Amino acid sequence: MATKEERQAKIEAMRAKMNAKLGGFKRDPDEFRPPAVEPEKTKSYYFHVLPAVSDEDTFFYKNAAHWINNRTVQCPRVHETGDCPVCQLGFDMMEGVTDKKARSAIAKKFLPQQKYAINVLFTDDKVNGDLAGKVMWFNSPQSVFNKMKDALMRENAGDDSKKPLAFGDFTDPDASYIFNMSIVEKGGYNNYDTSDFYPSAPVKLPNDKALDQRHDLKGKFSEPDMKVLVEFERKSLSGGDETPEETKTETKTEAKSETKTEQKSEVKAKAETKKVEVTTPGNDDLDALLEELGA
């Protein structure tokens, strides 16, 4: 007989497949999506990061998706299920390109933004409103995840006893730290740079049933659609891609390349000489990704 966790995982997988078939526009009621913050205002949420469902997993699930034809397509490279033709095209095009703007333009177009799905328990604090006491999953941006990674690698609480730093296993149900996710508007997007663990001693999880309510994080994502990814790579090489998030400056080409290698070289040359303006939904931490890539 299936366990409660196995049944929940099956349900999550069914939901992900259904949403993928329907175009990926259905919202998961169990996912926490922070609302857009207005300029000059700050929005905060307090929550505990819950531990992994099994000892074989980590507290997070790394994921990323390409935005193609007005929909998300999961990236097999980041999900670690195989090679990604779109990412590989981006890496090939950046090879030998030294101009930072050109590298950034290539990365924004072909490399997806990494995120980290986590299970969270919102505290009963009034700032959380209707979320208080709920267990949800949140697809954390790189800037938030970096604070968690720093805490995990930290050896002690620091020198200020009045403002102790979170360190070690902050997901321990018996010694859990509260994370203060602080959001401000920057460049038209939510920015999470000021988020960090609240400077206080760890506490026992206030909800004993919270661990039973954790979500199967991997099951929240559909399988990569390799047909769409390969087709996007083909159109990109031939100059026929129509990604809606791009605004291109038209340039003339002397001749058309006939081989794949020549096509990549041509696209790379264009990236070095033409202005490419890209605005991708939810790319609040894309700069951090570009920095990681050296772009």
Buried (B, 14 or more C-beta within 10 A) or exposed (E): EEEEEEEBBEEBBEBBEEBBEEEBEEEBEBEBEEEEBEEEEEBEBBBBBBBBBEEEEEBBBBBBBBBBBEBBBBBBBBBEEEEBBBBBBBBBBBEEBEEEEBBBBBBBBBBBBBBBBBBBBBBEBEEBEEBBEBBBBBBBBBBBBBBBEBBBEBEEBEEEEEEBBBBBBBBEBEBBBBBBBBBBBEEEBBBBBBBBBBBEEBEEBEBEEBBEBBBBBBBBBBEBBBEBBEBBBBBBBEEEBEBEBBEEEEEEEEEEBEEEEEBBBBBBBBBBEEEBEBEBEBBBBBBBBBEEBEB
